[in-house]
């Protein structure tokens, strides 16, 4: 390993080319990072500092003095290419040609473009070369496509070019040329080069241990390439398989998906960092490719869950309901089932049972570890090839219909599940073909108000009655917008007018019957309470009769 100080002029020279290897993360610097770099260097330029250090560039030397793989420093190196490309486009000759040869040299005799100083990952290189190095404007249609596809690296490039353009617009050509000269001649990096892939891999992990902001997905990817042992012939194939994963899931949520995928395989709580949990899984896989094939299958099913792409209307309704839950531990067992379907058990049935056990355990207020017990038993049974009856038995064994009903029949308001339960009850008596999407601000209204300030309520409810009914399902109604605030402590007739103030109707079916009541009484409350609890029992019971 060799290390030495180099100016930017010495690293961005016609004799040297850099490539971002497949195991590296994509370009991820945000606008704020670029603005900070420009501001810092500008301050050093204005102060006429003799030198300004911007970090290290760690590489593997593939061709002596000519071609290097970038192990660390690609974010700065890529950003420098963005800056010099924009400075080139902003100045006239001969400065334009001088800056141009630092990023995309041209043959002096033919004018043709030569090999660029920096080559990004395969997926991003064409965009980078065309719209950064060659200076072509990014068409509006392409901007919209990049945004629609949530292509983070290209989006970062577009946003960062705009930040650089904003900086350039503040200065005249003379100043820009002097600033470019300062960047080239007085800004330094520590240039480190290693001779082998194995050495770079070790260094890569050491850097992470010392605080490099690498995601777990970055490190998992790195492990897969380590399994190849630097086999260049197959690294491009592995990179393609990983790109498929990135394109499916999106870089920002890869870590979250990988955590769910791991749980769907091993059915144990994670006790180490996520990338460390994957080490034995990668080590025992037949090849990195078989491992990634399984991950990509799981990713496709994960997207089905996120997008609720299930054929049966009842399954879509149950998944919508599951997404309202305050935790996501239900996703790994669903992934396990989708990745390895159980014979004679339709998707819709499994999802229905999963919703039932999830809401039961949520309403029963089971702690994290207790909730995991049922899920891990399901995952273990699915991966062991157990039959449908075995899976059904696990659901029933982890349920407690009596405790669930008792708790739901008690005080509900203020519990984390209150709104989710009321929203699901909204759908309970609808035909399965009916889809309800709830958006905007939704509040939970106490029909019998939280304080007996008005004579109307004091005539009908004692303090004991008030304490008994206030926070139970029968007294709770869903309202949209700010109606809850307006209703306050008013008598029942005035409350009803507020509930129905928009076109004489309310948005929620469970709230509408309240409008037809002449008065809000204990008998009416008791009847509504029994009705809502019965509906909940039908939705979430796990007794044999309830799930037949």
N, C-alpha and C positions, 0 to 999 in steps of 0.2 A: 504494500500500500504506500502511495506517495501523496504528499499534500504540499501545497504552496499557494501563496497569494497571487491572484491574477486580476488584472483589470478586465472590465467588460469588453474592451477592445481586443484583449488577448483571448477571451473565450468565444467571442462572436467574430471569428476571423474566417476567411475563405478556406483555410486549410482544415478546419474542423467541422464535423457534422455530429449532431446529437439525435438519438432516437429514444422515445419513451417506450420501454419494454411492456409486454402484454400484462405482466403481473402488477403493473402500477395502477393507481387510481386515475380517474379522468381529471381533467382540469376543473378545479372547484373554487378558485379564488373568487370572492364576491367584490362588488363595486367598492365597498369600504376598504378592502385590502389594497386595491389598486390606488385609490385616492390617498391612502396612508403612505404607500411607497412613494408616490409622486410628491406629496407634501414634504416628506422627510428628505428626499434627495434635493428638492427645491430649496429647502431651508439651508442645507449644506452648501448648495451652489451659491445662494445669496450671501452666505457667510464666508464664501471662498475658502472652505475647509480644504486642507491638502488631500484628504482622502475620506471616503465614506464607505463603510463596510455593510453589506446587505445579507451576509450569511454564507452558507456553504453550498457547493455543488459537488455531489458525490456520484461517481461514475464507474462503469466497467469499461476498460479499454478493449475494444474489439479489433481495431486496426491501429497500429502504433501511430499516435499523433494525428489520427484522422477521423476515427469513428468511435463514439462513446454511447453506451446505454446510460440513461439517467436513473440513478437509484434514489437520490434525494435532491430536491431543488427544482423539480419540474415546474412548480407553481410560479416561482420567480423567473425561471428561464422562459417560460411561455409568456408571462406578462411582459418581460423585456422585449420579446419579439412583437407583441402587440404595440408597445410604446414606440419602438423604432420604426415599425411599419407605418404608424400614423404620423410620426415626425417626418419620415420620408415623403409621405403624401402631402405634407403641409409646406415643404420648403422647395426652393428652386435649385437648379444645377449650379455648381457641381456637388453641392451638399446632398442632393437627392440621390445621386448615384452612389455616393460614399455610404449613406445610410442603407441604401438598398442592398448593397453587397454584404451587409451584416445579417440580413434575413433571407433574401432571395436573390442571389447573384444573377446577372445576365451576361451572356457572351458579348464582349465589347464589339465583336465584328458582325455578329448576326442579330444581336438584340434578343435572342431567345433565352427564356428562363432556364437556369441550371438547377442543380439539386439544392433544396432549401437547407439552411443551417440547422433547422429543427424539424423533426417529423414526430407528430403526435400519434396517439393510438389510431389504429386502422379506421375505426368508426368515425373519428373526428377529423382525420387528416385532410380529406377533400374540402370540407368546409373551411378549415383553417388555412389551407393553401390559397383557396380561391378568394375568400373574403377578408383575410388578414394579410397574408404575404403578397398576394397579387393586387390587393386593394380594391377589389370589386365591391360595389355597394350591395348590402343585403336587401333583396327585394321585400316589399311588404308582405307578399304572399308567403315567402319563406319564413319571415318572422312569425307570422301567425301559425304556420305549421310547426315550427320549433316550440312555440308556446303550447299549442294543442297537444303535441306529443310529450310535453314535459321533458324535453331533451336538455337536461341540466347543463352539460358542458358547453353546448352551443349557445344556450341562453346566457351563460356566464360570459362567454366571449362577446356576444352582442352588447350586453350591458356594460362590460368593461371597456369596449371600444368607445361607447358613448361617454363614459367617464373621462377617458383620455382625450377625446375630441373637445370636451368641455374645458379641460386644462389647457389644451393647445389654443383654443379660441381666446384665451385671456392674454396672449403674448404675441408680439410681432415676430417676423421671420428672423431678424437678427438675434433676438433673445432666444428663440427656439434653437437656432444653430449653436449658440454658445452653451445652452443647456444640454444639447445632445453631445457636444464635445466633452462637457463635464461628466456626463454619464459614461462615456466611453473611456475617458482617460483617468478619472479620479475615483470612480466607484469600483470597489473591489469585492471579490468573493474568495473564499478558501476553496481551491480546486483540489478535490481528492479523487484519486483514481485507484481502482483495484483491478486485479488481473483475472479473477475468476468469478463465476456466478455464485459458487458456494460462499465465497468471502463476502460478496455483496448481500447475499441472503442473510448472513449473520449480522452484518452491519445494519441492514434494513430493520431487523428485530431489535437490535440495540438502540437504534434511533427511536423506535416506538416506545421502548421502556423508559427513555429519557424525556418523553413528553411530546413526540410527534403526534399530531392530531389524526391518527389513523383510525378508521372505523374497524369494527370487528369483521365486517365483510371484506375489507382490504386485506386483513391478516389471514382470513380463511382462504381467500384467493391466493395469497402468497404461499400458503401451505400446499395448495394444489400444484402450483408450479414447482415447489420444492420436491414434490413426489416425482416430477419429470426429471429432476436432476440436471436441469439446464438443457434438456433435449430440444434443440431449436427446431428440429423437423416437426415436432408435434406441438410445440408451444402455440403456434398460430391456430391449430385446431382447438386447443384448450381455450384460447382466448375467444374464439368464436362461440364456444359453448357458454362461457361466462358472459359474453355480450348478450346472448339470448336471455340469460337470467336478468341482467341489468335492464334490458329493454322491456321485459315482461313486468318487472316489479317496480322499477325506478330506483335510482341510487339512494334517494333520501330514505326509503323505507326498507332497504335491504336488510339492515340489522334486525328490524322488528320481525320481518318474515323469517329470517334465519333462526331467530329464537323460537318462533312457533314451530318451524320445521324440526328443529332439534328435539323439542318436547314431543312431537308426534312420532319420533323414532324411539327415544330412550325412556320416556315416561318416568323421569326423575327430576327433582328440583336441581337447578343449576347451582353449583357450589364454587365455580371459578368464573373468570371472564368468559364471554361467549366463545371467542376464538379458541380458548384453551379447551373448552368443552368439546369442540369439534376435532381436536387433534386425534383422539382415538378413532373417531368415525372415519376420518380421512385415511388414517394409517391402516385400518382394517378393510377399507374398500378394495375391490379387485384392482381397479385403476382409478385415476382421477376422473376419467371420462364416465365410468359407471356411476361414480358418486355424483357427478354433475347431472347425469341423465335423471337420476332419482330426484335431485333438487329441482330440476326444471319441471318435472312432472308435478311435484308438490307446488311449485310456483303457479302453474296453470290452475290448479285447484284452489289455491289461495286467492287468485283473482276471481274465480267463480264465487267465492264467499264474499269478497269485498264488493263485487258487482251484483251479487244476489242473482246469479244466472242459474236458476233451477227451474226445471220444467213444471213441476207440480205447484199450483197456486198455494196450497197449504204449506209447502216447504218455503216458498218465498215469504209468506206471512211470518213463519216461525223465525226465519233468518232476520227479517226486519226487527222482530221482537228481541232477538238475541243481541242485536247491535245496540240496543238501548241499555244493555246491562253495563254496570260500572267496571267490569273487568273483562279480559279477553281469554281467560283460561279455557273457555269452551272451544276455541279455534283449533288447538292441537288435536283433540280427539276427532273433530270433524275432518281435519286434514288426513288423519290416520285412516279414517273410513273411506274418504274419497280416493286416497292413494291406493288403498287395498280394500275394495268393496267386499262386504260380507255376503256370502251366498244366501239367497232367499230373504234378504232384508232390503227393501227399496230405500233409496235415498230419503224419500219423504218420511218414511217411518223413523229412520235414525235421527233425522233432524228434529222431528216432533218430540221424540223421547229426550233428545239433548236439550231442547228448550224447557221441557218439563223439569228435568233434574236441575238445570241451571237456575231457574226461577225458584224452585223449592229451596235450594241451598242458599240462594241470595236472601230470600225472605226469612229463612231460618237463621240467618246471620252467622253462617259457618265461617270460621277463620280461613285464611288463605290455604294453609296446609290441609285442613279438613276438606275444603272444596276440591283440592287436587286429587284426593284419594279416589273419588269416583272416576275422574277423568283419566288418571293413570291406569286404573284397572281396565277401563275401556280400551285404551291404547295397547296395553299389554295383551289383552285378549284378541284384539283385531290383528295384531302383528303375529300372534301365535296361531292364527287361522281358526279361531273358535267359531262355532256356528251361530245362527241368528238367535236361537233360544238362549244360548249362553250370554249373548250381548244383552238381550232383554232382561235376563235375570240380574245382571250387574246393575242396570238402571233401577230395578225394583228394590234390590238390596240396599241401595244407597239413599232411598227415598224415605220420607216419613210424612205420609199424608195427613195424619192427625195433628202433628205439631205444626205443619205448614198451614192447615186450615185455622187452627187456633190462633196463630200469630197474625194471620191475615184478617181474622175476625176481631182483632184488637185494634190498638191505636196504630195508624199507618202514616199519618201526616208527619213530615219531618224525616221519615226514613229514606235512605238513598233510593229505594225501589218504588217509592210512591207514584211518581209520575209515569214511570215505565209500566207499572201495573194498570193504572187508569187508562193509558193509551192502548194497551193490549185488550182491555175490557171493551174499549170502543169497537174493536173488530170482532168480538166474540160471537155476536149473533148475525153478522153479515155473511152473505154467500161468499165462498172462497174465491170467486172470481173478482170480488170487489177489492180494489187496492186503495189503501189510504196512506198518503204521505203527509206527515205532520211537519209543518215548517213555521217559521216566525216565533214570536214570543208566546209561550204557553204558561199559564199560571194555574195553581190549584186554589179554588175558592172554597171557603167554609160557608155553607148555606146558613147554618146556625152560627152566628159570628163568634169571634174569639173572646168577646166581652159582651155581657148582657146589659148594654147601655140603654137600649130602647124598651119602652113599656111593652111593645108587642112580644118581645122575647121573654121578658120577665113574667108575663102572664101565663106563658105556655111551658116554661122550663125552670125547674129548680136548679140550684147550684150543683146538686148531685147529678141531675139529668145532664146538665151542661158538661160536667167533667166526664160523664159516661160516653156521650155521643160526639163531642167536639171533633176529635181527630180520627174518627173511624170512617171507613169507606163510604158508608151510607150518607155521610154529611159532606162529602167532598165532591166538587164538580170541577171539570176542566173548563177553562175560559181562555180565549185568545186575546192577545194585546194587553191593554191596560185596564180592562173591565174589572179585574180583581181589585185594583186600587180604588176604583170609583164605587164599588159595591159597599165597602167598609162595614159599618155596624147598623145599616138601615133596616127598617122592617121589611117583611117578606115581599109585599107588593112592590115596593120601590126597588128591591134587589132584582126582582123578575124583569122590571122594565130596563134596568141596566144590562142584564144578561142578554136581552133581546133587542137592544137599541139599534142594531144594524139590520135593517130590513125585516124586523120582527122575527129574526131567527138567530140561533146560535150555531157554532161550528161543530159541536160534539153531540153525538147521538145519546150518550149517557146523561148529558145535561138537559136535553130537550124535555124529557118528562117532568122536570121540575117546574117548567113553565105552565103545565096544565093543572098543577095543584092549586087549590084555593088557599090552603094554609100549610105551613111547615110544622108538622106535629111529630110527637114521639112515635106514634103508630106508623106514620109514613116513613120516618127514618128507619124504624126496625124492618119494615118491608123492603125498603131499598137496600139496606145492609144485607139482608138474607139473600136477595136476588144477586147482588154483585159478588158475594162470597161464593154462592153456588156456581156462578159463571166461572169464577177463578178456579174452583174445584174441577170443573169440566175441562178447562184448558190445561191445568198443570198437575192433576192427580196422576199418580203412577201406580195405583192399584191395578190388579188384573182387569177389573171391569172398566177402569178408566182408560186403559190403553188398548183394549181389545179392538 
